[in-house]
């Protein structure tokens, strides 16, 4: 995981814009995501992993050697919206792939997004995910 996060931090530092309009920030976020995915993809790490055949949802990256999904929200703004959507994607994926279950979701965002999410995230919800769905959550700042 260290290489996956470390690589992302380098790419984020290189391409994240400090001052720009919405369009510029969107392009920057897309570039960061694509560069990161390209640099980590390999035999055991797959990117844009399809969740199911009945929707177009994809998981940013999955390390199949550790059964860990990585989801990136470059901007810290409204990270909670993306976070809950990402949990749904992992749970749905697990329903379709019971022999390749994801057991950990690493949600990555800027520090402000992680801080906001930590304040909102109910501990009982995390316990429920762990107990019922065998899914652990880790929040990681870029």
VENLINZI-V329789 format. One line per field, one symbol per residue. ss: DSSP state (A for helix, B for strand, O for the rest). phi: phi as a letter, one per 30 degrees, with the letter a starting at -180 (. if undefined). psi: psi as a letter, one per 40 degrees, with the letter a starting at -180 (. if undefined). Layout:
ss = ???
phi = ???
psi = ???
//
This chain:
ss = OAAAAAAAAAAAAAAOOOOOOAAAAAAAAAAAAAAAAAAAOOOOBBBBBBOOOOOOOBBBBBBOOOOBBBBBBOOOOOAAAAAAAAAAAAAAAAAAOAAAOOOBBBBBBOAAAAAAAAAAOOAAAAAAAAAAAOOBBBBBBO
phi = .eddddddddddddcdddbadedddddddddedddddddcdadcccchdddadcbcdbceabcddchccbbcbedddhddddedddddddddedddbddbeccbccccadeddddddddcddedddddddddchbccbcbdd
psi = ddddddddddddddehidhiiddddddddddddddddddehadehiifhhdieeieiihdihhedefhihhhgdiehfddddddddddddddddddgdefihehhhhhiiddddddddddhhddddddddddefhihhhhi.
//
